[in-house]
Amino acid sequence: MAQTLEELVPQLPKGNYSDRETVVREIAATGDERAAPVLRALGDRELQVRESDGAVVIVTGRRGSQTATDPLTGADLGPVERRSTEAIKINNGLRRVIKAALGTLNLTNPDPGRRLSAANAAFKSPDPDQLEAIDIALGVEKDPGVARALEEARARTLLETEAPVADRVDAIKTVAARGGSEALAALGAYRNSPEPEIALAAEAGITHVERARAMWAQVQNIWFGLSLGSVLLLAAVGLAITFGVMGVINMAHGELIMIGAYTTFLVQDVIREHAHGLFDYSLLIATPAAFLVAGAIGVGIERGIVRHLYGRPLETLLATWGVSLLLQQTVRTIFGPTNQEVGNPSWMSGAFQFGEMTVTWNRFYIIIFAVVVFLGLLTLLRRTALGLQMRAVTQNRAMAAEMGIPTGRVDALTFGLGAGIAGLAGVALSQIDNVSPNLGQSYIIDSFLVVVFGGAGNLWGTFAAAFSLGIANKFLEPWAGAVLGKILILVFIILFIQKRPRGLFPQRGRAVES
């Protein structure tokens, strides 16, 4: 019958080295979490026998001030007098068994996460003495992900042994299938092997890994482009309404994005002070708040300034630019010029691995949020009374007024809707960018480029343009640099609108017809 750790530890001082090796293996087989400190102490010659009663204790500290602890409970047993204990003897063979036993304990830990970490560590630092432990763990592993990691660790470790050539060639294939920089470094050590079969297999494996890395680099560029495109979509879709539909060049659009970000900061600040347990829900609370605050400011801008300037785009541009400066200075006065801290809720923190690509949760959720906002806006425009009135005023303002539609109210609500969506963009951007009075200035130019390229007033054009420009930008950056990449995108759009002045998807409406 299997013995417990309490029964096995007192057996360590007994017998010869071979007997101790058997006990060490049995200790590892228990899977007890207390076994690892006992074996480490044995390997460091800190596991000793107290001569007064034959008890096994762990002795630590400098000579003359040593203390003893219980190896199973960790209880302090007080100071140790000189020559009152004797270390349990070990030799090199037993040290190897102890090392393998420690590996077995880590690789058979009840926690799958710790087993996976141990398997990855075994791959990074292969030790032939660990091969037996890996085989034992692999024989009982049920988790597919951990089992795959163990197979890769076994293959990497096998390459460090004098195993048959055929087995090592198979191991090289397993390491190559893992991919990544670690596999590339491991295979590089064997490309000049004196054994031709090993060298050829290593060269083929390196080619495979490099080809896979090149493919994943392209996939990662696409992902980064989608991530940037989602940010551009959030920043531009509100502008597509005010500029594309209403024909208003709103230079304060970036500051409305900033207002949304600062609203998120205020919501989190209140939650930190009064309801810290709700912090994970802070973005869900901030989203409608930012929409309402930015939308209300947008309605105020339209009613107070913009409605007096319809048909005069240059004056509208100058007036809204003045509003943007006013909003920036107001925020500086209230919050100061420095960045404000906006935290990530736990569900938006960290990252996950997809193939050879690391995907952060905040970017992942922002893409989903951008698509949801876009689809919600489409639904509002096509399925609600306000959306019907907005489309009617856009197509023929005079006729809409004759039909009893309050065009002034529709103008205010349309401008407020575009401003509210800018506020939603601010909520998302607060998770990936610095929240400061200059936040909006980073996105206003890109937003106009997206709207012009997609087609003024066409939401699907804005959608296509945002993601197209985002992906194009990320493919240009590696070889052209961030600044030159943006310049090339700008030159392309200038040349494009020479051929298609109304963008990818032209829209009929008041701004176009006038």
C-alpha positions in Angstrom: 0.0 0.0 0.0 1.1 3.5 -0.8 2.7 5.3 2.2 2.0 8.8 3.4 4.7 11.5 3.6 4.5 11.2 7.4 5.6 7.6 7.1 8.2 8.1 4.4 10.2 11.0 5.8 11.5 9.1 8.9 12.8 6.4 6.5 15.2 8.7 4.7 18.1 8.2 7.2 17.8 4.4 7.1 19.5 2.0 4.8 22.0 2.8 2.0 22.0 5.2 -0.9 19.9 2.8 -3.0 17.3 2.6 -0.2 17.1 6.4 0.0 16.6 6.6 -3.8 13.6 4.4 -3.4 12.2 6.5 -0.6 12.8 9.7 -2.6 10.8 8.3 -5.5 8.0 7.2 -3.2 7.9 10.7 -1.7 7.6 12.2 -5.2 4.9 9.7 -6.0 2.7 11.0 -3.2 2.1 14.3 -5.0 2.0 16.0 -1.6 2.8 19.7 -1.8 4.9 19.4 1.4 7.3 17.0 -0.4 9.1 19.6 -2.4 10.6 21.5 0.6 11.6 18.2 2.1 13.5 17.1 -1.0 15.1 20.5 -1.5 16.4 20.4 2.1 17.7 16.9 1.5 19.5 18.0 -1.6 21.0 21.0 0.2 22.1 18.8 3.2 19.7 20.7 5.5 17.6 17.7 6.2 19.2 16.2 9.4 18.6 13.7 12.1 18.4 14.9 15.7 20.6 12.5 17.8 18.6 12.9 21.0 15.4 11.3 19.6 16.2 10.4 16.0 13.6 12.9 14.6 14.2 14.3 11.1 14.4 18.1 11.1 15.3 20.9 8.7 18.3 22.8 10.0 19.0 26.3 8.6 21.2 29.3 9.5 24.9 29.8 10.1 27.0 27.6 12.3 26.5 28.6 15.9 23.1 30.2 15.4 21.2 27.4 13.6 17.5 26.7 14.1 15.4 23.6 13.4 12.0 23.4 11.9 9.6 20.5 11.4 9.9 19.3 7.7 6.1 18.5 7.5 4.5 21.4 9.4 7.1 24.1 9.2 6.8 24.6 13.0 9.8 26.3 14.7 11.6 23.7 16.9 14.1 26.2 18.4 17.9 26.6 18.3 20.2 23.7 17.4 23.2 23.0 19.6 26.5 22.1 18.0 26.9 18.4 17.0 23.3 17.6 18.1 22.2 16.8 14.6 23.8 14.9 11.7 23.0 15.5 8.0 21.4 12.7 6.0 24.1 11.6 3.6 23.7 11.8 -0.1 25.9 11.2 -3.2 25.8 12.3 -6.8 23.4 9.5 -7.9 21.0 10.5 -5.1 21.2 14.1 -6.1 20.1 13.2 -9.6 17.2 11.3 -8.2 16.2 14.2 -6.0 16.3 16.6 -8.9 14.2 14.3 -11.0 11.8 13.8 -8.1 11.4 17.6 -7.8 10.6 17.8 -11.5 8.0 15.1 -11.1 6.3 17.0 -8.2 6.1 20.1 -10.3 4.9 18.2 -13.4 2.2 16.3 -11.5 1.0 19.2 -9.4 -2.8 19.2 -9.0 -3.0 22.8 -10.5 -3.0 22.6 -14.3 -1.5 26.1 -14.5 1.5 25.0 -12.4 2.0 21.8 -14.5 1.9 23.9 -17.7 4.5 26.3 -16.2 6.7 23.4 -15.2 6.5 21.9 -18.7 7.4 25.2 -20.4 10.3 25.6 -17.9 11.5 22.1 -18.8 11.4 23.1 -22.5 13.4 26.2 -21.9 16.0 24.5 -19.7 16.3 20.9 -20.9 17.9 18.5 -18.4 18.4 14.8 -19.4 17.9 13.9 -15.7 14.3 15.2 -16.0 13.4 12.9 -18.8 12.1 10.2 -16.5 10.0 12.7 -14.6 8.5 14.1 -17.9 7.7 10.5 -19.0 5.9 9.8 -15.7 3.9 13.1 -15.9 3.1 12.5 -19.6 1.7 9.1 -18.7 -0.9 10.4 -16.3 -1.7 13.8 -17.8 -5.3 14.4 -18.9 -5.3 18.0 -19.8 -4.7 18.3 -23.7 -2.8 21.6 -23.4 -0.5 20.4 -20.7 0.1 17.1 -22.4 1.1 18.9 -25.6 3.6 21.1 -23.6 5.0 17.9 -21.9 5.5 16.3 -25.3 7.4 19.4 -26.5 9.5 19.4 -23.3 10.2 15.7 -23.7 11.3 16.2 -27.4 13.5 19.2 -26.4 15.1 17.2 -23.6 15.6 14.1 -25.8 17.8 16.2 -28.1 20.2 16.6 -25.2 20.7 12.9 -24.9 22.4 10.2 -26.9 19.1 8.7 -28.0 18.9 6.9 -31.4 19.1 9.3 -34.4 15.5 8.4 -35.5 14.1 9.4 -32.1 16.0 12.7 -32.2 14.8 13.4 -35.7 11.2 12.9 -34.5 12.0 15.2 -31.5 13.2 17.9 -33.9 9.9 17.7 -35.8 8.0 18.1 -32.5 10.1 21.1 -31.5 9.6 22.7 -34.9 5.8 22.2 -34.7 5.9 24.2 -31.4 7.2 27.2 -33.3 8.3 30.5 -31.8 11.7 32.0 -31.0 12.5 29.4 -28.3 12.0 26.6 -30.8 14.1 28.5 -33.4 17.0 28.9 -30.9 16.8 25.2 -29.9 17.0 24.0 -33.5 19.8 26.4 -34.3 22.1 24.4 -32.1 21.7 21.3 -34.3 21.9 22.7 -37.8 25.7 22.0 -37.8 25.4 18.6 -36.1 28.1 16.1 -37.3 25.3 13.6 -37.8 23.8 14.4 -41.3 20.3 13.3 -40.5 20.1 15.6 -37.4 21.5 18.5 -39.4 19.1 18.1 -42.3 16.1 17.7 -39.9 17.2 20.8 -37.9 17.5 22.8 -41.2 14.1 21.7 -42.3 12.6 22.5 -38.9 14.2 26.0 -38.9 12.7 26.6 -42.4 9.3 25.5 -41.1 9.5 27.7 -38.0 10.6 30.8 -40.0 7.8 30.3 -42.5 5.2 30.0 -39.8 6.6 33.1 -38.0 6.4 35.1 -41.2 2.7 34.0 -41.6 1.9 34.9 -38.0 3.7 38.3 -38.5 1.2 39.0 -41.3 -1.7 37.8 -39.1 -0.5 40.1 -36.3 -0.3 43.0 -38.6 -3.9 42.4 -39.6 -4.9 42.2 -36.0 -3.1 45.4 -35.1 -4.8 47.0 -38.2 -8.2 45.8 -37.0 -7.4 47.2 -33.5 -6.4 50.6 -35.0 -9.4 50.5 -37.3 -11.8 50.0 -34.5 -10.4 53.1 -32.7 -10.7 55.1 -36.0 -14.2 53.8 -36.4 -15.3 54.9 -33.0 -13.6 58.3 -33.4 -15.0 58.9 -37.0 -18.5 57.5 -36.9 -19.8 60.4 -34.9 -18.1 62.8 -37.2 -19.7 61.0 -40.2 -23.0 62.2 -38.9 -22.2 65.8 -38.1 -19.8 66.3 -41.1 -21.2 63.8 -43.6 -24.9 64.2 -43.0 -25.2 67.7 -41.7 -22.4 69.3 -43.7 -20.8 70.8 -40.5 -17.1 70.8 -40.1 -16.9 70.3 -36.4 -13.4 71.0 -35.2 -14.5 70.3 -31.6 -15.2 66.7 -32.3 -11.9 65.6 -30.8 -12.7 67.5 -27.6 -16.0 65.7 -27.4 -14.0 62.4 -27.4 -11.9 63.9 -24.6 -15.1 64.7 -22.6 -16.1 61.1 -22.8 -12.7 60.0 -21.5 -12.9 62.5 -18.6 -16.4 61.3 -17.8 -15.0 57.8 -17.5 -12.3 59.1 -15.2 -14.9 60.8 -13.0 -17.1 57.7 -12.8 -14.1 55.6 -11.7 -13.0 58.3 -9.2 -16.5 58.2 -7.6 -16.5 54.4 -7.5 -13.1 54.3 -6.0 -14.2 56.6 -3.2 -17.7 55.3 -2.4 -18.2 51.8 -4.0 -14.9 50.1 -4.7 -16.6 46.8 -5.2 -18.3 48.1 -8.3 -15.0 49.0 -10.1 -15.3 46.1 -12.5 -18.6 47.7 -13.7 -17.2 51.2 -14.0 -17.0 51.1 -17.8 -20.6 49.8 -18.0 -21.7 52.8 -15.9 -19.5 55.3 -17.7 -20.7 54.4 -21.2 -24.2 55.9 -20.9 -22.9 58.7 -18.8 -20.3 59.7 -21.4 -22.9 59.5 -24.2 -25.3 61.8 -22.3 -22.7 64.3 -21.2 -21.0 64.6 -24.6 -24.4 64.5 -26.3 -25.7 67.4 -24.1 -22.6 69.5 -24.9 -23.1 68.7 -28.6 -26.7 69.9 -28.5 -25.6 73.0 -26.7 -22.9 73.7 -29.4 -25.5 73.2 -32.2 -28.2 75.4 -30.5 -25.8 78.1 -29.4 -23.5 78.4 -32.4 -23.8 76.0 -35.3 -27.5 76.6 -36.2 -26.6 80.2 -37.0 -23.9 79.2 -39.4 -25.5 76.6 -41.7 -24.3 77.1 -45.2 -21.1 78.9 -44.1 -18.6 76.1 -43.7 -15.5 78.3 -43.1 -17.2 80.2 -40.3 -18.5 76.9 -38.8 -14.9 75.6 -38.9 -13.5 78.7 -37.1 -16.4 78.8 -34.6 -16.0 75.1 -33.6 -12.3 75.5 -33.5 -12.8 78.2 -30.9 -15.1 75.9 -29.0 -12.4 73.1 -29.0 -9.9 75.6 -27.5 -12.5 76.6 -24.9 -13.2 73.0 -23.9 -9.5 72.2 -23.7 -8.8 75.1 -21.4 -11.8 74.3 -19.3 -10.6 70.8 -18.7 -7.1 72.1 -18.0 -8.5 74.5 -15.4 -10.6 71.8 -13.7 -8.4 68.7 -13.9 -4.9 70.2 -14.6 -2.7 69.6 -17.7 -1.3 66.2 -16.6 -2.6 62.8 -17.5 -5.3 61.3 -15.4 -5.4 57.7 -14.3 -8.1 55.5 -15.8 -7.9 51.9 -14.7 -8.7 48.7 -16.6 -11.4 46.5 -15.0 -10.2 43.0 -14.3 -12.0 41.6 -17.3 -10.1 44.0 -19.6 -6.7 43.4 -18.1 -4.1 40.9 -19.3 -3.9 39.0 -22.6 -4.3 35.6 -24.1 -2.3 33.6 -26.6 -3.7 32.9 -30.1 -1.2 30.8 -32.0 2.1 32.8 -31.9 0.2 36.1 -31.4 -0.5 37.8 -28.0 -3.9 39.4 -27.9 -4.7 41.9 -25.2 -8.2 41.8 -23.7 -8.7 45.6 -23.8 -8.1 45.7 -27.6 -10.3 42.7 -28.1 -13.2 44.2 -26.3 -12.7 47.6 -28.0 -13.1 46.0 -31.4 -16.4 44.3 -30.2 -17.5 47.6 -28.7 -16.9 49.5 -31.9 -18.9 47.0 -34.0 -21.7 47.1 -31.5 -21.8 50.9 -31.5 -21.8 50.9 -35.3 -24.6 48.4 -35.6 -26.6 50.3 -32.9 -26.3 53.5 -34.9 -27.4 51.7 -38.1 -30.4 50.4 -36.3 -31.3 53.8 -34.9 -31.1 55.4 -38.3 -33.2 52.7 -40.1 -35.6 51.5 -37.5 -36.6 54.5 -35.4 -38.7 57.7 -36.0 -35.7 59.9 -35.2 -33.7 58.0 -37.8 -36.5 58.4 -40.4 -36.7 62.1 -39.7 -32.9 62.5 -40.0 -32.8 60.8 -43.4 -35.8 62.9 -44.6 -34.1 66.2 -43.6 -30.8 65.0 -45.2 -32.5 64.1 -48.5 -34.7 67.2 -48.8 -34.8 69.7 -46.0 -37.5 71.9 -47.5 -39.8 69.0 -48.2 -39.3 67.6 -44.7 -40.2 70.9 -43.2 -43.4 71.1 -45.3 -44.3 67.6 -44.1 -44.3 68.9 -40.5 -40.9 67.5 -39.4 -39.3 70.0 -36.9 -36.0 70.4 -38.8 -34.4 72.5 -36.1 -35.0 69.9 -33.4 -33.8 67.2 -35.8 -30.6 69.2 -36.4 -30.0 69.5 -32.7 -30.6 65.8 -32.0 -28.4 64.8 -34.9 -25.6 66.9 -33.7 -26.1 65.6 -30.2 -26.1 62.0 -31.5 -22.8 62.5 -33.3 -21.3 64.1 -30.1 -22.6 61.3 -27.9 -20.9 58.7 -30.1 -17.7 60.7 -29.8 -18.2 60.4 -26.0 -18.5 56.6 -26.4 -15.2 56.7 -28.3 -13.6 58.5 -25.3 -14.7 55.7 -23.0 -12.9 53.2 -25.2 -9.8 55.3 -25.8 -9.4 55.9 -22.0 -8.4 52.2 -21.8 -5.6 52.4 -24.3 -4.4 56.1 -24.4 -3.5 58.8 -22.0 -6.4 60.8 -20.7 -5.3 64.4 -21.0 -6.7 67.7 -22.4 -4.9 66.9 -25.7 -6.5 63.5 -26.2 -8.9 64.5 -28.9 -6.2 66.3 -31.0 -4.6 62.9 -31.7 -7.7 61.6 -33.6 -9.4 64.6 -35.2 -7.3 64.6 -38.4 -7.6 60.8 -38.8 -11.3 61.0 -38.3 -11.7 63.5 -41.1 -9.6 61.3 -43.4 -11.7 58.3 -42.6 -15.0 60.2 -43.4 -13.7 61.7 -46.6 -12.2 58.4 -47.8 -15.3 56.4 -47.0 -17.7 58.9 -48.5 -19.3 61.8 -46.6 -22.4 60.6 -44.7 -22.2 56.9 -45.6 -21.8 54.9 -42.5 -20.8 51.7 -44.3 -18.2 53.8 -46.1 -16.9 55.0 -42.8 -16.8 51.4 -41.5 -14.8 50.2 -44.6 -12.5 53.2 -44.6 -11.6 52.9 -40.9 -10.6 49.3 -41.1 -8.9 49.7 -44.5 -6.8 52.6 -43.3 -6.0 50.9 -40.0 -4.7 47.7 -41.7 -2.8 49.7 -44.4 -1.2 51.8 -41.7 0.1 48.7 -39.8 1.5 47.1 -43.0 3.3 50.3 -43.9 4.8 51.0 -40.4 7.4 48.1 -40.4 9.3 49.4 -43.4 8.3 53.0 -43.7 8.0 54.0 -40.0 5.0 55.5 -38.2 5.3 59.1 -39.4 6.2 58.3 -43.1 3.4 55.6 -43.1 0.8 58.3 -42.1 2.2 60.6 -44.8 1.9 57.9 -47.4 -1.7 57.2 -46.3 -2.4 61.0 -46.7 -0.9 61.1 -50.1 -2.9 58.1 -51.2 -6.2 59.7 -50.0 -5.4 63.0 -51.7 -4.8 61.2 -55.0 -7.9 59.0 -54.5 -10.2 61.9 -54.0 -8.9 63.5 -57.2 -10.5 60.5 -59.0 -13.5 60.0 -56.6 -14.2 63.3 -54.9 -17.2 61.8 -53.0 -15.3 58.9 -51.6 -15.6 55.1 -51.7 -19.4 55.1 -51.3 -21.0 58.4 -52.4 -24.0 59.7 -50.4 -26.8 61.8 -51.5 -27.8 64.4 -49.1 -28.0 68.1 -48.2 -24.2 68.6 -47.9 -23.6 66.8 -51.2 -26.3 68.5 -53.2 -25.4 72.0 -52.0 
